[in-house]
Amino acid sequence: MLSIKDIDVSIAGSRILRGVTFDIPRNKVLCLMGRNGVGKTTTLKTLMGLRKPSGGAITLEDNDITSWRSERRVLNGLAYVPQGRDIFPTLTVWENLKISQVATGKYDSAVLDRVFTLFPVLKEMLGRKGGVLSGGQQQQLAIGRALLTQPRLLILDEPTEGIQPNIIDQIGDAIKSLKGDMSILLVEQYLDFAKDLGDYFVILNRGSVVANGEIAGLTQDVVAEHLTV
């Protein structure tokens, strides 16, 4: 579905990604893992056109999108929920949701209904400002807003970080519901959450891929070598 091949990224003279290569299969969940500071978020930003690679290629359904602007990537089916959520705190829940529809020109009432099915609290809080929501509710809003762009690939950067357990469960259930309809790239720090949801994994260390495969291959030995602090 989407392929990353030999991606290099340097920031302020420091090489952050070194020949990163992996594929995101259609309608599967790929977990991108690694210790802090190994290049996971930089990889996501590069996929979204927010970082420019110095080498390598990104292809979406056989189309080379390496030079595409972020807006074009969104219009062609990529959606990104960054770490920290980035909702608009002074806008209402409804206004936050509507922004994605205005930006992409896409509207489907069935998609909106599905967002409310996945995250019922959003429908209950349509008139509330985003800034008064809890962290977990803001994360649900950020994911819902991304879904309204009708993505083929949903990119989630640590969606459970700082979230209360009951909402973590709801986000996990949402990902399970969505995974048959779109590809999902998930950066996740909680191993059990990743293993429960993922089909495949890729581990980064010092900006390079050091392990990858089916999620069943994420053994204790692999975890101890590459993920344990």
HELIX and SHEET records of a PDB file:
HELIX    1   1 LYS A   40  LEU A   47  1                                   8    
HELIX    2   2 SER A   70  LEU A   75  1                                   6    
HELIX    3   3 VAL A   93  THR A  104  1                                  12    
HELIX    4   4 SER A  109  LEU A  118  1                                  10    
HELIX    5   5 PRO A  120  GLU A  124  1                                   5    
HELIX    6   6 GLY A  130  VAL A  132  5                                   3    
HELIX    7   7 GLY A  135  LEU A  147  1                                  13    
HELIX    8   8 PRO A  165  LEU A  178  1                                  14    
HELIX    9   9 LEU A  191  LEU A  197  1                                   7    
HELIX   10  10 ILE A  215  GLY A  217  5                                   3    
HELIX   11  11 GLN A  220  HIS A  226  1                                   7    
SHEET    1   A 4 SER A  14  ILE A  24  0                                        
SHEET    2   A 4 LEU A   2  ILE A  11 -1                                        
SHEET    3   A 4 GLY A  55  LEU A  60 -1                                        
SHEET    4   A 4 ASN A  63  ASP A  64 -1                                        
SHEET    1   B 6 LEU A  78  VAL A  81  0                                        
SHEET    2   B 6 LEU A 153  ASP A 157  1                                        
SHEET    3   B 6 SER A 183  VAL A 187  1                                        
SHEET    4   B 6 VAL A  29  MET A  33  1                                        
SHEET    5   B 6 TYR A 200  ASN A 205  1                                        
SHEET    6   B 6 SER A 208  GLU A 214 -1                                        
END                                                                             
